[in-house]
Amino acid sequence: MSQADADREDRERGDQEDHGAERGDQEDHQETSHRPAEEPRPGAKGSGGFWAELRAAVTPRMTALIAGALLLQLGFVLSYVGAFHHPQPHRVPIAVVAPERTAQQVVQKINAIPGHPLKATAADERAARAQLREGDTSGALIVNPQSRNDRLLVAGAGGASTATAVESVITQAEQSQKRTVSVVDAVPAQPGDARGLSSFYLVVGWTVGGYLFAALLGVSKGARPASVRRAAARLLAAVPYAVVSGLGGAAIVGPVLGALNDHFLALSALGALVVFGAAAVTIAFQVLFGVLGIGVTVLLFVVLGNPSAGGAYGSDLLPPFWRAIGSALPNGAATHAVRHLVYFSGHGITGNMAVLVAYALGGVLTTVAAATLMHRRLSPELDPAGARA
């Protein structure tokens, strides 16, 4: 082999080695580029550590929900303690039975008591007893001019706290005049209805059942219904639930426990209205506010509704704010309606029924209207005006 042939062979071998090296570099580059990046280990340097994970977990939305829960919690404490920590009677109505001249003097003295705990009016004994039986007054003071002992008729069925407050004020007033008073419960609560609280707790159970039913539907199917038809379906589903709830509650307080007897059908119908109203209002709030609607419902029925309902303490013993809102909320309207239905022959419940119907009807109309508007906004093709825009 000549020297020229040997040189040529060496050059060819070198070119092959160079090409092989280039192919190897390309394969290494491709392997590196396709290899997934190694994820940083939790707690490793540069990963952000615990605080980064915490910031990723606690989103602004979650923070807002937690803040809302905290406000509801504090509102619960403020509402209940604010309503019940210092109950004082305020213008509790009573009737005064006495000879005309004496009656006016007694009425003026009672109405002049500091703080105005009672609101006295003169009446004859027959009218006073009728007012007591119908729940229009909380007491009837029968003055005996020939004796230093008078009689006070109260209605324990209207709430033991109110009857006790009337008794306390009148007893002190009589003692200041060197007189005594004998107290008679003319309209007592049924034996199984301790302190007349069964009506309040019955309404609490119905109300809780109504908004829990709607809240569970929202949790399982989404707070906001996907269509108007589904919103209507939720409202329709609440009807049989409300009927069964009304029957069940009336059965428990009546035949089962003997707390509120002899009014099974009336209580069942009233309970169905209360439960459906609570469910309809909750559904409406969920359509309007999404999952936050459940919190708004708790605010209405629990934080504001229960303390002002006249349960543990009659509405006449509550501070001004709770006394003012009680009759306008479903809890207070329903509690008053149950008591007067059972003990006072249904007198004075027309306004209560109007409140309950208004909430139920308002919940239905708000749900349908809000769902319709929301569906049109999210689906412009269903709205001719939106389609042209």
VEXDOPA-171428 format. One record per atom (N, C-alpha, C): x, y, z; residue in one letter. Coordinates in steps of 0.1 Angstrom, whole numbers, padded with zeros to 4 digits, always signed. Layout:
<nodes>
XYZA;...
</nodes>
This chain:
<nodes>
+0009-0012+0000M;+0000+0000+0000M;+0009+0012+0000M;+0005+0021-0009S;+0013+0034-0010S;+0010+0043+0001S;+0019+0053+0003Q;+0016+0063+0014Q;+0004+0071+0011Q;+0001+0074-0001A;-0012+0081-0005A;-0024+0074-0001A;-0024+0060-0004D;-0036+0052+0000D;-0037+0051+0015D;-0027+0050+0022A;-0028+0050+0037A;-0033+0063+0042A;-0029+0074+0036D;-0034+0087+0041D;-0049+0088+0038D;-0053+0084+0027R;-0068+0085+0023R;-0076+0076+0032R;-0071+0064+0036E;-0078+0055+0045E;-0080+0061+0059E;-0069+0068+0063D;-0070+0074+0077D;-0080+0086+0077D;-0081+0093+0066R;-0091+0104+0065R;-0105+0099+0066R;-0107+0088+0058E;-0121+0082+0058E;-0125+0077+0072E;-0115+0071+0078R;-0118+0065+0092R;-0121+0077+0102R;-0114+0088+0100G;-0117+0099+0109G;-0130+0106+0106G;-0134+0106+0093D;-0147+0112+0090D;-0158+0103+0096D;-0157+0090+0096Q;-0167+0081+0102Q;-0168+0083+0117Q;-0157+0085+0123E;-0157+0087+0138E;-0164+0100+0141E;-0161+0110+0133D;-0167+0123+0136D;-0183+0123+0134D;-0187+0116+0123H;-0201+0114+0121H;-0208+0106+0133H;-0201+0096+0137G;-0206+0088+0149G;-0207+0096+0161G;-0198+0105+0164A;-0199+0114+0175A;-0210+0123+0174A;-0212+0129+0162E;-0223+0138+0160E;-0237+0131+0163E;-0238+0118+0158R;-0251+0111+0160R;-0253+0108+0175R;-0242+0105+0182G;-0243+0103+0196G;-0247+0115+0204G;-0242+0127+0200D;-0246+0140+0206D;-0260+0143+0204D;-0265+0140+0191Q;-0279+0142+0188Q;-0288+0133+0196Q;-0284+0120+0198E;-0293+0111+0206E;-0293+0115+0220E;-0281+0120+0225D;-0281+0124+0239D;-0290+0137+0241D;-0290+0146+0231H;-0298+0158+0232H;-0313+0154+0232H;-0316+0145+0223Q;-0330+0141+0222Q;-0335+0134+0235Q;-0327+0126+0240E;-0330+0119+0252E;-0332+0129+0264E;-0323+0138+0264T;-0324+0148+0275T;-0336+0157+0273T;-0340+0161+0261S;-0351+0170+0258S;-0364+0163+0261S;-0365+0149+0259H;-0378+0142+0261H;-0379+0137+0275H;-0369+0137+0283R;-0369+0132+0296R;-0377+0142+0305R;-0388+0138+0312P;-0396+0147+0320P;-0387+0154+0331P;-0390+0166+0334A;-0383+0173+0344A;-0386+0167+0358A;-0376+0166+0366E;-0377+0160+0379E;-0385+0170+0388E;-0396+0165+0394E;-0404+0174+0403E;-0396+0176+0416E;-0397+0188+0421P;-0389+0191+0433P;-0396+0184+0445P;-0388+0178+0453R;-0394+0171+0465R;-0399+0181+0475R;-0410+0177+0482P;-0416+0186+0492P;-0406+0189+0502P;-0404+0202+0505G;-0395+0206+0515G;-0381+0208+0510G;-0379+0204+0496A;-0365+0206+0491A;-0362+0221+0489A;-0350+0224+0488K;-0346+0238+0486K;-0351+0243+0473K;-0357+0254+0473G;-0362+0260+0460G;-0377+0257+0457G;-0383+0247+0465S;-0397+0243+0462S;-0407+0252+0469S;-0403+0261+0478G;-0412+0269+0486G;-0415+0264+0499G;-0414+0251+0501G;-0417+0244+0514G;-0431+0245+0518G;-0433+0245+0531F;-0446+0244+0538F;-0455+0256+0534F;-0449+0268+0535W;-0457+0280+0532W;-0463+0281+0518W;-0455+0276+0508A;-0459+0276+0495A;-0471+0266+0493A;-0470+0255+0500E;-0481+0245+0499E;-0494+0251+0506E;-0492+0258+0517L;-0503+0264+0524L;-0510+0274+0516L;-0502+0283+0509R;-0508+0293+0500R;-0515+0287+0489R;-0510+0276+0484A;-0517+0269+0473A;-0530+0262+0477A;-0530+0258+0490A;-0542+0251+0495A;-0553+0261+0499A;-0549+0272+0506V;-0559+0282+0511V;-0561+0292+0500V;-0571+0290+0492T;-0573+0299+0481T;-0581+0311+0486T;-0582+0322+0478P;-0590+0333+0482P;-0605+0330+0485P;-0610+0321+0476R;-0624+0317+0478R;-0626+0309+0491R;-0616+0300+0495M;-0617+0293+0507M;-0616+0303+0519M;-0607+0313+0518T;-0605+0323+0528T;-0618+0331+0530T;-0625+0334+0519A;-0638+0341+0521A;-0648+0333+0528A;-0649+0320+0524L;-0658+0311+0531L;-0655+0309+0546L;-0643+0308+0549I;-0639+0307+0563I;-0643+0320+0571I;-0640+0331+0565A;-0644+0344+0571A;-0659+0345+0573A;-0667+0340+0563G;-0681+0340+0564G;-0686+0331+0576G;-0680+0319+0577A;-0683+0310+0588A;-0680+0316+0601A;-0669+0323+0602L;-0665+0330+0615L;-0675+0341+0618L;-0679+0349+0608L;-0689+0359+0611L;-0703+0353+0616L;-0707+0342+0609L;-0719+0336+0614L;-0718+0331+0628L;-0707+0325+0631Q;-0704+0320+0645Q;-0705+0331+0655Q;-0698+0342+0652L;-0699+0353+0662L;-0713+0360+0662L;-0719+0360+0650G;-0733+0365+0650G;-0742+0357+0658G;-0740+0344+0658F;-0749+0335+0666F;-0747+0338+0681F;-0735+0339+0685V;-0732+0343+0699V;-0739+0356+0703V;-0736+0366+0694L;-0741+0380+0697L;-0756+0380+0697L;-0763+0373+0688S;-0777+0373+0687S;-0784+0366+0699S;-0779+0354+0703Y;-0786+0347+0714Y;-0783+0353+0727Y;-0770+0357+0730V;-0767+0363+0743V;-0773+0377+0743V;-0773+0384+0732G;-0779+0397+0732G;-0794+0397+0735G;-0801+0387+0730A;-0815+0386+0732A;-0819+0381+0746A;-0811+0372+0752F;-0815+0365+0764F;-0808+0369+0776F;-0797+0377+0775H;-0789+0379+0787H;-0796+0388+0798H;-0805+0396+0794H;-0812+0405+0804H;-0826+0408+0800H;-0835+0397+0800P;-0849+0399+0796P;-0856+0409+0806P;-0864+0418+0800Q;-0871+0427+0808Q;-0885+0429+0801Q;-0896+0428+0809P;-0909+0430+0802P;-0911+0445+0797P;-0917+0446+0786H;-0920+0459+0780H;-0934+0460+0775H;-0942+0468+0782R;-0956+0470+0778R;-0963+0457+0775R;-0962+0448+0784V;-0970+0435+0783V;-0984+0439+0787V;-0994+0435+0778P;-1008+0439+0780P;-1014+0431+0791P;-1021+0439+0800I;-1030+0432+0810I;-1043+0440+0811I;-1053+0434+0816A;-1066+0440+0818A;-1068+0442+0833A;-1074+0453+0837V;-1077+0456+0851V;-1092+0456+0853V;-1096+0448+0862V;-1111+0447+0865V;-1113+0453+0879V;-1121+0463+0880A;-1124+0470+0892A;-1135+0480+0890A;-1142+0485+0901P;-1152+0495+0899P;-1145+0507+0891P;-1153+0514+0883E;-1148+0524+0874E;-1138+0533+0880E;-1141+0539+0891R;-1132+0549+0896R;-1119+0543+0901R;-1120+0532+0907T;-1108+0524+0912T;-1100+0519+0900T;-1107+0515+0890A;-1100+0509+0879A;-1091+0519+0872A;-1095+0531+0870Q;-1087+0541+0864Q;-1075+0545+0872Q;-1077+0545+0885Q;-1065+0548+0894Q;-1055+0537+0893Q;-1060+0524+0893V;-1050+0513+0892V;-1043+0513+0879V;-1051+0515+0868V;-1045+0516+0855V;-1034+0526+0854V;-1036+0538+0859Q;-1026+0549+0859Q;-1014+0545+0867Q;-1016+0539+0878K;-1004+0535+0887K;-0996+0524+0880K;-1003+0514+0874I;-0995+0504+0867I;-0987+0509+0855I;-0994+0518+0847N;-0987+0524+0835N;-0976+0533+0839N;-0976+0538+0851A;-0966+0547+0856A;-0954+0541+0862A;-0954+0527+0862I;-0942+0520+0868I;-0930+0523+0859I;-0919+0526+0865P;-0907+0530+0858P;-0903+0518+0848P;-0899+0522+0836G;-0896+0513+0826G;-0908+0508+0818G;-0920+0511+0822H;-0932+0507+0815H;-0932+0492+0812H;-0931+0483+0822P;-0931+0469+0820P;-0945+0464+0815P;-0956+0470+0820L;-0969+0466+0817L;-0977+0477+0810L;-0987+0473+0802K;-0996+0482+0796K;-1010+0478+0800K;-1016+0485+0810A;-1029+0482+0815A;-1040+0489+0809A;-1051+0482+0807T;-1064+0489+0803T;-1075+0483+0811T;-1085+0492+0813A;-1097+0488+0822A;-1106+0479+0814A;-1113+0469+0820A;-1122+0461+0814A;-1131+0454+0824A;-1143+0450+0820D;-1151+0442+0830D;-1146+0428+0830D;-1150+0420+0840E;-1144+0407+0842E;-1147+0398+0831E;-1159+0398+0825R;-1162+0389+0814R;-1153+0392+0802R;-1151+0405+0799A;-1143+0409+0787A;-1128+0405+0790A;-1124+0407+0803A;-1110+0404+0806A;-1107+0389+0804A;-1116+0381+0809R;-1115+0366+0808R;-1115+0362+0793R;-1123+0368+0785A;-1124+0365+0771A;-1110+0369+0764A;-1105+0381+0767Q;-1092+0385+0762Q;-1081+0375+0765Q;-1082+0370+0778L;-1072+0361+0782L;-1073+0347+0775L;-1085+0343+0773R;-1087+0330+0766R;-1083+0331+0751R;-1084+0343+0745E;-1081+0345+0731E;-1067+0349+0729E;-1059+0351+0740G;-1045+0355+0738G;-1043+0370+0735G;-1053+0378+0737D;-1052+0392+0735D;-1045+0400+0746D;-1045+0393+0758T;-1038+0399+0769T;-1031+0389+0777T;-1021+0393+0785S;-1013+0383+0792S;-1016+0382+0806S;-1026+0390+0811G;-1030+0389+0825G;-1043+0397+0827G;-1049+0394+0838A;-1061+0401+0842A;-1061+0403+0857A;-1060+0415+0862L;-1059+0419+0876L;-1073+0422+0881L;-1079+0414+0890I;-1092+0416+0895I;-1091+0422+0909I;-1094+0434+0910V;-1093+0442+0922V;-1105+0440+0931V;-1104+0437+0944N;-1115+0435+0953N;-1115+0447+0963N;-1123+0457+0961P;-1123+0468+0970P;-1126+0465+0985P;-1134+0454+0987Q;-1137+0450+1001Q;-1126+0442+1008Q;-1115+0440+1001S;-1105+0432+1007S;-1091+0438+1003S;-1081+0433+1010R;-1067+0438+1007R;-1060+0427+0998R;-1068+0417+0994N;-1062+0407+0985N;-1069+0407+0972N;-1061+0408+0961D;-1066+0408+0947D;-1063+0395+0941D;-1068+0393+0929R;-1065+0381+0921R;-1059+0385+0908R;-1049+0377+0904L;-1043+0379+0891L;-1044+0367+0882L;-1051+0368+0871L;-1052+0357+0862L;-1042+0358+0851L;-1034+0347+0848V;-1024+0347+0838V;-1027+0336+0828V;-1020+0336+0817A;-1021+0325+0807A;-1008+0319+0805A;-1005+0308+0813G;-0992+0301+0812G;-0990+0295+0799G;-1001+0292+0791A;-0999+0286+0778A;-0993+0296+0768A;-0994+0309+0771G;-0988+0318+0762G;-0973+0320+0764G;-0968+0313+0774G;-0953+0314+0776G;-0951+0316+0791G;-0944+0307+0798A;-0942+0308+0812A;-0934+0320+0816A;-0925+0324+0807S;-0916+0336+0810S;-0925+0349+0811S;-0934+0350+0802T;-0943+0362+0802T;-0952+0362+0814T;-0958+0350+0817A;-0967+0349+0829A;-0959+0352+0842A;-0947+0347+0843T;-0939+0350+0855T;-0935+0364+0856T;-0932+0371+0845A;-0929+0385+0845A;-0941+0393+0850A;-0953+0390+0845V;-0965+0398+0849V;-0967+0396+0864V;-0966+0384+0868E;-0968+0381+0882E;-0958+0388+0891E;-0945+0389+0887S;-0935+0396+0895S;-0938+0411+0896S;-0942+0417+0885V;-0944+0432+0885V;-0956+0435+0893V;-0967+0427+0891I;-0980+0430+0899I;-0977+0428+0914I;-0970+0417+0917T;-0968+0414+0931T;-0960+0426+0938T;-0950+0431+0931Q;-0943+0443+0937Q;-0952+0455+0938Q;-0960+0457+0927A;-0969+0469+0928A;-0979+0467+0939A;-0985+0456+0941E;-0994+0453+0952E;-0988+0455+0966E;-0975+0451+0967Q;-0968+0452+0980Q;-0966+0467+0983Q;-0964+0475+0973S;-0962+0489+0975S;-0974+0496+0980S;-0986+0490+0978Q;-0999+0495+0982Q;-1004+0488+0995Q;-0995+0480+1001K;-0998+0472+1012K;-1010+0462+1009K;-1009+0456+0998R;-1019+0447+0994R;-1012+0434+0989R;-1020+0423+0988T;-1014+0410+0983T;-1022+0406+0971T;-1017+0396+0964V;-1023+0391+0952V;-1022+0376+0951V;-1033+0370+0947S;-1033+0355+0945S;-1033+0353+0930S;-1024+0344+0925V;-1022+0342+0911V;-1029+0329+0907V;-1036+0330+0896V;-1044+0318+0891V;-1040+0317+0876V;-1036+0305+0872D;-1033+0303+0858D;-1046+0299+0851D;-1052+0308+0844A;-1065+0306+0838A;-1064+0298+0825A;-1053+0299+0818V;-1051+0292+0805V;-1037+0285+0807V;-1037+0273+0814P;-1025+0266+0816P;-1020+0258+0804P;-1007+0256+0803A;-1002+0247+0792A;-1006+0233+0795A;-1007+0225+0785Q;-1010+0211+0786Q;-0999+0204+0795Q;-1003+0193+0801P;-0994+0187+0811P;-0980+0183+0805P;-0980+0179+0792G;-0968+0175+0785G;-0960+0187+0779G;-0965+0199+0781D;-0959+0210+0774D;-0952+0219+0785D;-0941+0215+0790A;-0934+0222+0801A;-0931+0236+0797A;-0936+0246+0805R;-0933+0260+0803R;-0937+0265+0789R;-0946+0258+0782G;-0952+0262+0770G;-0941+0263+0759G;-0931+0255+0759L;-0920+0256+0749L;-0921+0247+0738L;-0931+0237+0738S;-0931+0227+0728S;-0934+0233+0714S;-0942+0244+0714S;-0945+0250+0701S;-0933+0256+0694S;-0924+0262+0703F;-0912+0268+0697F;-0902+0257+0692F;-0900+0246+0699Y;-0891+0236+0695Y;-0897+0228+0683Y;-0910+0227+0682L;-0916+0221+0670L;-0913+0229+0658L;-0914+0242+0659V;-0912+0251+0648V;-0897+0251+0644V;-0888+0250+0654V;-0874+0249+0651V;-0871+0237+0643V;-0877+0225+0647G;-0875+0213+0640G;-0880+0214+0626G;-0892+0220+0624W;-0897+0221+0610W;-0888+0230+0602W;-0884+0241+0607T;-0876+0251+0600T;-0862+0245+0596T;-0856+0238+0605V;-0843+0232+0603V;-0844+0221+0592V;-0855+0213+0593G;-0857+0203+0582G;-0859+0209+0569G;-0866+0220+0568G;-0868+0226+0555G;-0855+0231+0548G;-0847+0238+0556Y;-0835+0244+0549Y;-0824+0233+0548Y;-0824+0223+0556L;-0815+0212+0554L;-0818+0204+0542L;-0831+0202+0539F;-0835+0195+0527F;-0830+0203+0515F;-0832+0216+0514A;-0827+0223+0503A;-0812+0224+0502A;-0805+0225+0514A;-0791+0226+0514A;-0785+0213+0509A;-0791+0201+0512L;-0785+0189+0508L;-0787+0187+0493L;-0798+0192+0487L;-0800+0192+0473L;-0789+0200+0466L;-0786+0212+0472G;-0776+0220+0466G;-0762+0214+0467G;-0759+0207+0478V;-0746+0201+0479V;-0745+0189+0469V;-0755+0181+0467S;-0754+0169+0459S;-0756+0173+0444S;-0764+0183+0441K;-0767+0186+0427K;-0761+0199+0422K;-0755+0206+0431G;-0750+0220+0427G;-0759+0230+0433G;-0753+0240+0439A;-0760+0251+0445A;-0770+0258+0436A;-0765+0261+0424R;-0774+0267+0414R;-0779+0257+0404R;-0792+0255+0402P;-0797+0245+0393P;-0793+0249+0379P;-0791+0238+0370A;-0785+0241+0357A;-0796+0246+0348A;-0809+0246+0351S;-0819+0251+0342S;-0831+0255+0351S;-0840+0262+0345V;-0853+0266+0351V;-0861+0253+0355V;-0861+0243+0346R;-0868+0231+0349R;-0863+0224+0361R;-0850+0224+0363R;-0844+0217+0375R;-0847+0225+0387R;-0847+0239+0386A;-0851+0247+0398A;-0865+0244+0402A;-0874+0243+0392A;-0888+0239+0395A;-0889+0226+0401A;-0881+0216+0396A;-0881+0203+0401A;-0877+0202+0416A;-0868+0211+0420R;-0864+0211+0434R;-0875+0216+0443R;-0882+0226+0438L;-0894+0232+0445L;-0905+0221+0446L;-0907+0214+0435L;-0918+0203+0436L;-0913+0192+0445L;-0901+0189+0445A;-0896+0178+0454A;-0898+0182+0469A;-0898+0195+0472A;-0900+0200+0486A;-0914+0198+0491A;-0924+0196+0481V;-0938+0195+0486V;-0940+0182+0493V;-0937+0171+0488P;-0940+0158+0496P;-0931+0158+0508P;-0919+0163+0508Y;-0911+0163+0520Y;-0917+0172+0531Y;-0923+0183+0527A;-0929+0192+0536A;-0942+0186+0542A;-0949+0179+0534V;-0962+0172+0539V;-0958+0161+0549V;-0948+0153+0546V;-0944+0143+0555V;-0938+0149+0568V;-0931+0160+0567S;-0925+0166+0578S;-0936+0172+0587S;-0946+0178+0581G;-0957+0183+0589G;-0964+0173+0597G;-0967+0162+0590L;-0974+0150+0597L;-0965+0144+0608L;-0952+0143+0605G;-0943+0137+0615G;-0942+0145+0627G;-0940+0158+0625G;-0939+0167+0637G;-0951+0168+0645G;-0963+0168+0639A;-0976+0169+0646A;-0978+0155+0654A;-0974+0144+0648A;-0975+0131+0654A;-0966+0130+0667A;-0954+0136+0666I;-0945+0135+0677I;-0950+0143+0689I;-0954+0156+0686V;-0958+0164+0698V;-0972+0160+0702V;-0980+0153+0694G;-0993+0149+0698G;-0994+0135+0703G;-0998+0125+0695P;-1000+0112+0699P;-0987+0105+0706P;-0975+0108+0701V;-0963+0102+0706V;-0960+0107+0720V;-0958+0120+0722L;-0953+0126+0734L;-0964+0132+0743L;-0976+0136+0737G;-0986+0142+0744G;-0983+0156+0749G;-0976+0163+0741A;-0972+0177+0744A;-0983+0187+0739A;-0987+0186+0727L;-0997+0194+0721L;-1008+0185+0715L;-1018+0183+0722N;-1028+0173+0718N;-1040+0180+0711N;-1048+0171+0704D;-1061+0175+0698D;-1061+0184+0686D;-1050+0186+0680H;-1049+0196+0669H;-1040+0190+0658H;-1041+0177+0656F;-1032+0170+0647F;-1032+0175+0632F;-1044+0175+0626L;-1045+0179+0612L;-1041+0194+0610L;-1045+0203+0619A;-1042+0217+0618A;-1027+0219+0619A;-1021+0212+0629L;-1007+0214+0631L;-0999+0208+0619L;-1004+0197+0613S;-0998+0191+0602S;-0997+0200+0590S;-1009+0207+0587A;-1010+0216+0576A;-1001+0228+0579A;-1001+0233+0591L;-0992+0245+0594L;-0977+0241+0593L;-0974+0229+0597G;-0960+0224+0596G;-0956+0223+0582G;-0964+0218+0573A;-0961+0216+0559A;-0958+0230+0553A;-0966+0240+0557L;-0963+0253+0551L;-0950+0259+0556L;-0947+0257+0569V;-0934+0261+0575V;-0922+0255+0568V;-0923+0242+0566V;-0912+0234+0560V;-0910+0238+0546V;-0921+0239+0538F;-0920+0243+0524F;-0914+0257+0523F;-0919+0266+0531G;-0914+0280+0531G;-0899+0280+0533G;-0894+0273+0544A;-0880+0273+0547A;-0872+0267+0535A;-0877+0256+0529A;-0870+0250+0518A;-0870+0260+0505A;-0881+0266+0503A;-0882+0275+0491A;-0873+0287+0492A;-0873+0293+0504V;-0864+0304+0507V;-0849+0300+0505V;-0846+0288+0510T;-0832+0283+0509T;-0828+0281+0495T;-0837+0275+0487I;-0834+0273+0473I;-0832+0286+0466I;-0841+0296+0469A;-0839+0309+0463A;-0826+0315+0466A;-0822+0315+0478F;-0809+0320+0482F;-0797+0313+0475F;-0798+0300+0473Q;-0788+0293+0466Q;-0787+0297+0451Q;-0799+0299+0445V;-0799+0304+0431V;-0793+0318+0430V;-0795+0326+0440L;-0790+0340+0440L;-0775+0341+0443L;-0771+0333+0454F;-0758+0335+0459F;-0749+0322+0458F;-0754+0312+0452G;-0746+0299+0451G;-0745+0293+0465G;-0733+0287+0468V;-0731+0280+0481V;-0733+0290+0493V;-0730+0303+0490L;-0731+0312+0501L;-0746+0314+0505L;-0755+0310+0497G;-0769+0310+0500G;-0773+0303+0513G;-0765+0292+0515I;-0768+0284+0527I;-0764+0292+0540I;-0753+0300+0539G;-0750+0309+0550G;-0760+0320+0552G;-0766+0325+0541V;-0776+0335+0543V;-0789+0329+0549V;-0792+0317+0546T;-0803+0310+0552T;-0801+0308+0567T;-0789+0304+0571V;-0786+0302+0585V;-0787+0315+0592V;-0782+0326+0586L;-0784+0339+0592L;-0798+0343+0594L;-0807+0340+0585L;-0821+0344+0586L;-0828+0335+0596L;-0827+0322+0595F;-0835+0313+0603F;-0829+0310+0617F;-0816+0310+0618V;-0809+0306+0631V;-0805+0318+0639V;-0796+0326+0632V;-0790+0337+0639V;-0801+0348+0643V;-0810+0351+0634L;-0820+0361+0636L;-0833+0355+0640L;-0837+0344+0634G;-0851+0339+0636G;-0853+0333+0650G;-0844+0324+0654N;-0847+0317+0666N;-0847+0325+0679N;-0838+0334+0681P;-0838+0342+0693P;-0850+0352+0694P;-0855+0356+0683S;-0866+0366+0682S;-0880+0359+0682S;-0880+0346+0682A;-0893+0339+0680A;-0902+0339+0691A;-0898+0343+0703G;-0906+0342+0715G;-0907+0329+0721G;-0896+0321+0720G;-0896+0308+0726G;-0892+0308+0740G;-0879+0308+0743A;-0874+0308+0757A;-0879+0320+0765A;-0880+0331+0758Y;-0886+0343+0764Y;-0896+0349+0755Y;-0907+0353+0760G;-0917+0359+0752G;-0912+0372+0745G;-0918+0375+0734S;-0913+0387+0726S;-0914+0400+0734S;-0923+0401+0743D;-0925+0413+0752D;-0913+0414+0762D;-0905+0404+0763L;-0894+0404+0773L;-0880+0406+0766L;-0881+0407+0752L;-0868+0408+0745L;-0864+0423+0743L;-0851+0425+0740P;-0847+0439+0736P;-0854+0444+0724P;-0854+0457+0721P;-0862+0463+0710P;-0859+0457+0697P;-0846+0454+0693F;-0844+0449+0680F;-0850+0435+0677F;-0848+0426+0687W;-0854+0413+0685W;-0869+0413+0686W;-0874+0422+0695R;-0889+0423+0696R;-0895+0428+0683R;-0888+0437+0676A;-0893+0443+0664A;-0893+0433+0652A;-0883+0425+0651I;-0882+0416+0639I;-0889+0402+0641I;-0892+0399+0653G;-0898+0385+0656G;-0910+0382+0648G;-0920+0390+0648S;-0932+0387+0641S;-0931+0387+0626S;-0920+0393+0621A;-0918+0394+0606A;-0910+0382+0600A;-0905+0374+0609L;-0897+0362+0605L;-0905+0350+0606L;-0902+0339+0598P;-0911+0327+0598P;-0910+0320+0612P;-0899+0321+0619N;-0898+0314+0632N;-0908+0320+0642N;-0908+0333+0643G;-0917+0340+0653G;-0932+0338+0648G;-0935+0340+0636A;-0948+0339+0631A;-0954+0325+0633A;-0945+0314+0630A;-0950+0301+0632A;-0952+0297+0647A;-0942+0302+0655T;-0944+0298+0670T;-0956+0304+0675T;-0959+0317+0672H;-0971+0323+0677H;-0984+0316+0671H;-0983+0312+0659A;-0995+0305+0653A;-0997+0292+0659A;-0987+0284+0662V;-0989+0271+0669V;-0995+0273+0683V;-0990+0282+0690R;-0995+0285+0704R;-1010+0289+0704R;-1013+0298+0695H;-1027+0303+0694H;-1036+0293+0688H;-1031+0284+0680L;-1039+0274+0674L;-1043+0263+0685L;-1033+0260+0693V;-1035+0250+0703V;-1043+0255+0715V;-1039+0267+0720Y;-1044+0272+0733Y;-1054+0283+0732Y;-1055+0290+0721F;-1064+0302+0720F;-1073+0301+0709F;-1077+0289+0705S;-1087+0286+0694S;-1084+0293+0681S;-1071+0295+0678G;-1067+0301+0666G;-1069+0316+0664G;-1072+0323+0675H;-1074+0337+0675H;-1061+0344+0672H;-1061+0354+0663G;-1049+0362+0661G;-1038+0356+0653G;-1041+0346+0645I;-1031+0340+0637I;-1031+0344+0622I;-1041+0353+0618T;-1042+0357+0604T;-1029+0363+0599T;-1024+0372+0607G;-1011+0379+0603G;-1000+0369+0602G;-0999+0359+0612N;-0989+0349+0611N;-0989+0341+0599N;-1001+0337+0595M;-1003+0329+0583M;-0999+0337+0570M;-1002+0350+0570A;-0998+0358+0559A;-0983+0359+0558A;-0976+0360+0569V;-0961+0360+0569V;-0956+0347+0563V;-0961+0336+0568L;-0956+0323+0563L;-0959+0321+0548L;-0971+0324+0544V;-0974+0323+0529V;-0965+0332+0521V;-0963+0344+0526A;-0954+0354+0519A;-0940+0348+0517A;-0934+0342+0527Y;-0921+0336+0526Y;-0921+0324+0516Y;-0931+0316+0517A;-0932+0304+0508A;-0934+0309+0493A;-0943+0318+0491L;-0946+0323+0477L;-0934+0331+0472L;-0928+0339+0481G;-0916+0347+0477G;-0904+0338+0473G;-0902+0327+0481G;-0892+0318+0477G;-0894+0311+0464G;-0906+0308+0461V;-0909+0301+0448V;-0907+0311+0436V;-0913+0323+0438L;-0912+0333+0427L;-0897+0338+0425L;-0890+0340+0436T;-0876+0344+0434T;-0868+0333+0428T;-0870+0320+0431T;-0863+0309+0425T;-0865+0309+0410T;-0878+0309+0406V;-0881+0308+0392V;-0875+0320+0384V;-0877+0332+0390A;-0873+0344+0383A;-0858+0344+0382A;-0851+0342+0392A;-0836+0342+0392A;-0830+0331+0383A;-0836+0319+0384A;-0831+0308+0375A;-0834+0312+0360A;-0845+0318+0357T;-0848+0322+0343T;-0838+0332+0338T;-0835+0343+0346L;-0826+0353+0342L;-0812+0347+0341L;-0808+0339+0350M;-0794+0333+0350M;-0793+0324+0338M;-0803+0316+0335H;-0802+0307+0323H;-0801+0315+0310H;-0808+0326+0309R;-0808+0334+0297R;-0794+0341+0296R;-0789+0345+0307R;-0776+0352+0307R;-0765+0342+0303R;-0766+0330+0307L;-0755+0320+0304L;-0757+0313+0291L;-0770+0314+0285S;-0773+0308+0272S;-0779+0318+0263S;-0771+0327+0257P;-0776+0338+0249P;-0784+0333+0237P;-0781+0321+0232E;-0789+0316+0221E;-0803+0314+0224E;-0807+0312+0237L;-0820+0310+0240L;-0828+0323+0241L;-0821+0334+0241D;-0827+0347+0242D;-0826+0354+0229D;-0836+0357+0221P;-0835+0363+0208P;-0827+0376+0209P;-0830+0384+0219A;-0822+0397+0220A;-0808+0394+0222A;-0804+0384+0230G;-0790+0381+0232G;-0784+0375+0219G;-0792+0368+0211A;-0786+0362+0199A;-0783+0373+0189A;-0791+0383+0189R;-0789+0394+0179R;-0777+0403+0183R;-0774+0404+0196A;-0764+0413+0201A;-0750+0409+0196A;
</nodes>
